[in-house]
């Protein structure tokens, strides 16, 4: 990451995620992971000359449009797996809200909440932030 401020912020968010994991605060995990990928997604979009809004849902619409357009799909530097992992993180985060429990009739399971950490690790590997 070339932007020093973004690098420091991402590192702090990642450390915060580690603290919440160590504390067993599973309900916080999807939010922490969402915060990390929201920033990194915007950085990737900006590095491609696109607008990164720092809003996960809206930035994902940009990625989806690139993937669905036959003219941009093969050279947009996005994969379906990236898009789907990001969507899963977004949706898991949405289940941390009280309204989601009311709407779905089910609470966020710890195992599902924690599964977004694996999604984050895979995205970090795909984006070159960690070694394979």
Secondary structure as a PSIPRED ss2 file (coil, helix, strand):
# PSIPRED VFORMAT (PSIPRED V4.0)

   1 X C   1.000  0.000  0.000
   2 X C   1.000  0.000  0.000
   3 X C   1.000  0.000  0.000
   4 X H   0.000  1.000  0.000
   5 X H   0.000  1.000  0.000
   6 X H   0.000  1.000  0.000
   7 X H   0.000  1.000  0.000
   8 X H   0.000  1.000  0.000
   9 X H   0.000  1.000  0.000
  10 X H   0.000  1.000  0.000
  11 X H   0.000  1.000  0.000
  12 X H   0.000  1.000  0.000
  13 X H   0.000  1.000  0.000
  14 X H   0.000  1.000  0.000
  15 X H   0.000  1.000  0.000
  16 X H   0.000  1.000  0.000
  17 X H   0.000  1.000  0.000
  18 X H   0.000  1.000  0.000
  19 X H   0.000  1.000  0.000
  20 X H   0.000  1.000  0.000
  21 X H   0.000  1.000  0.000
  22 X H   0.000  1.000  0.000
  23 X C   1.000  0.000  0.000
  24 X C   1.000  0.000  0.000
  25 X C   1.000  0.000  0.000
  26 X H   0.000  1.000  0.000
  27 X H   0.000  1.000  0.000
  28 X H   0.000  1.000  0.000
  29 X H   0.000  1.000  0.000
  30 X H   0.000  1.000  0.000
  31 X H   0.000  1.000  0.000
  32 X H   0.000  1.000  0.000
  33 X H   0.000  1.000  0.000
  34 X H   0.000  1.000  0.000
  35 X H   0.000  1.000  0.000
  36 X H   0.000  1.000  0.000
  37 X H   0.000  1.000  0.000
  38 X H   0.000  1.000  0.000
  39 X H   0.000  1.000  0.000
  40 X H   0.000  1.000  0.000
  41 X H   0.000  1.000  0.000
  42 X H   0.000  1.000  0.000
  43 X H   0.000  1.000  0.000
  44 X H   0.000  1.000  0.000
  45 X H   0.000  1.000  0.000
  46 X H   0.000  1.000  0.000
  47 X H   0.000  1.000  0.000
  48 X C   1.000  0.000  0.000
  49 X C   1.000  0.000  0.000
  50 X C   1.000  0.000  0.000
  51 X C   1.000  0.000  0.000
  52 X C   1.000  0.000  0.000
  53 X C   1.000  0.000  0.000
  54 X C   1.000  0.000  0.000
  55 X C   1.000  0.000  0.000
  56 X H   0.000  1.000  0.000
  57 X H   0.000  1.000  0.000
  58 X H   0.000  1.000  0.000
  59 X H   0.000  1.000  0.000
  60 X H   0.000  1.000  0.000
  61 X H   0.000  1.000  0.000
  62 X H   0.000  1.000  0.000
  63 X H   0.000  1.000  0.000
  64 X H   0.000  1.000  0.000
  65 X H   0.000  1.000  0.000
  66 X H   0.000  1.000  0.000
  67 X H   0.000  1.000  0.000
  68 X H   0.000  1.000  0.000
  69 X C   1.000  0.000  0.000
  70 X C   1.000  0.000  0.000
  71 X C   1.000  0.000  0.000
  72 X C   1.000  0.000  0.000
  73 X H   0.000  1.000  0.000
  74 X H   0.000  1.000  0.000
  75 X H   0.000  1.000  0.000
  76 X C   1.000  0.000  0.000
  77 X C   1.000  0.000  0.000
  78 X C   1.000  0.000  0.000
  79 X C   1.000  0.000  0.000
  80 X H   0.000  1.000  0.000
  81 X H   0.000  1.000  0.000
  82 X H   0.000  1.000  0.000
  83 X H   0.000  1.000  0.000
  84 X H   0.000  1.000  0.000
  85 X H   0.000  1.000  0.000
  86 X H   0.000  1.000  0.000
  87 X H   0.000  1.000  0.000
  88 X H   0.000  1.000  0.000
  89 X H   0.000  1.000  0.000
  90 X H   0.000  1.000  0.000
  91 X H   0.000  1.000  0.000
  92 X H   0.000  1.000  0.000
  93 X H   0.000  1.000  0.000
  94 X H   0.000  1.000  0.000
  95 X C   1.000  0.000  0.000
  96 X C   1.000  0.000  0.000
  97 X C   1.000  0.000  0.000
  98 X H   0.000  1.000  0.000
  99 X H   0.000  1.000  0.000
 100 X H   0.000  1.000  0.000
 101 X H   0.000  1.000  0.000
 102 X H   0.000  1.000  0.000
 103 X H   0.000  1.000  0.000
 104 X H   0.000  1.000  0.000
 105 X C   1.000  0.000  0.000
 106 X C   1.000  0.000  0.000
 107 X C   1.000  0.000  0.000
 108 X C   1.000  0.000  0.000
 109 X C   1.000  0.000  0.000
 110 X H   0.000  1.000  0.000
 111 X H   0.000  1.000  0.000
 112 X H   0.000  1.000  0.000
 113 X H   0.000  1.000  0.000
 114 X H   0.000  1.000  0.000
 115 X H   0.000  1.000  0.000
 116 X H   0.000  1.000  0.000
 117 X H   0.000  1.000  0.000
 118 X H   0.000  1.000  0.000
 119 X H   0.000  1.000  0.000
 120 X H   0.000  1.000  0.000
 121 X H   0.000  1.000  0.000
 122 X H   0.000  1.000  0.000
 123 X H   0.000  1.000  0.000
 124 X H   0.000  1.000  0.000
 125 X H   0.000  1.000  0.000
 126 X H   0.000  1.000  0.000
 127 X C   1.000  0.000  0.000
 128 X C   1.000  0.000  0.000
 129 X C   1.000  0.000  0.000
 130 X C   1.000  0.000  0.000
 131 X C   1.000  0.000  0.000
 132 X C   1.000  0.000  0.000
